[in-house]
Amino acid sequence: AARSRLLVEPEGPSTAAFLGAVALARLGFTRRAGDRLAGWLDRVRRDGVLPGEHSDGAVLAWAAAEVVRWGGDTAWARSQLPSWSRLLDRLARAEPEAGGRALFGDEGSVRWTAIWQSAALLSSAAALRELAPEGRARWALAGGRLREGLVDRLGPAPWTAAPGRAVDGSAAAMLAACWLGVVDVDHPGAVMTARRLRQTCWHGGGVLLHGGAHVAATALLSGVLSRLEPTVDPVGTVALLAASTGALPTARH
């Protein structure tokens, strides 16, 4: 059921659509994933901006790097290089702005965008090391600088979406830093955040967000906890949130 849902064309570009393309590539549908991402990369403007959420461009760049990493299609990467490079150059010189409003509400989260911006630059620099050696150096340097300052930007643990925001289910999104590999999963801030969420924001078999057990937030938290506590089964935990049809809702109420 999950595979069938992924194969359905998404309504438009979004973080969920970009991550869905990565999931397709990991399932072996690398050509279909590449076609989808190519269509979205075509929307990158001459100034390197992807219309939409501030974090969307970073997620798209990271997804493109992942599809190349899984499929090894350098011809595809070469064909996308002009728009992909414009996007990366923009990410390299731009300060992170609030994104992820679907998760965090109208105020969004600068921290969320910074996580993805760092991962996008570093992953793309690795994926394009042979095709764009000069750009690779710029992108890797900018991504490394963002990564170095990321823990300070995330603030005191437990991490939250923004300074002064109380710990709620949206804090699980900060654990994307561990999933993306820009912060170590055993970093004390990540450990404290994961355990606080498990203690105070767990309801109905998952992380309480948007009125129910939120699938994406639960997956992020369970993935980190499984590295800290071997008895945690992230796949099984998320599977229990599926509807009777096998589809995964945004949140199970």
Salt bridges, closest charged atoms under 4 A:
GLU9 OE2 - ARG36 NE 3.49
ASP47 OD2 - ARG45 NH2 3.18
GLU53 OE1 - ARG101 NH1 3.03
GLU66 OE1 - ARG26 NH2 2.75
GLU66 OE1 - ARG69 NH2 3.05
ASP89 OD1 - ARG138 NH2 2.98
GLU95 OE1 - ARG153 NH2 3.90
GLU97 OE1 - HIS54 NE2 3.10
GLU107 OE2 - ARG165 NH1 2.83
ASP168 OD2 - ARG165 NH2 3.27
GLU229 OE2 - ARG195 NE 3.80
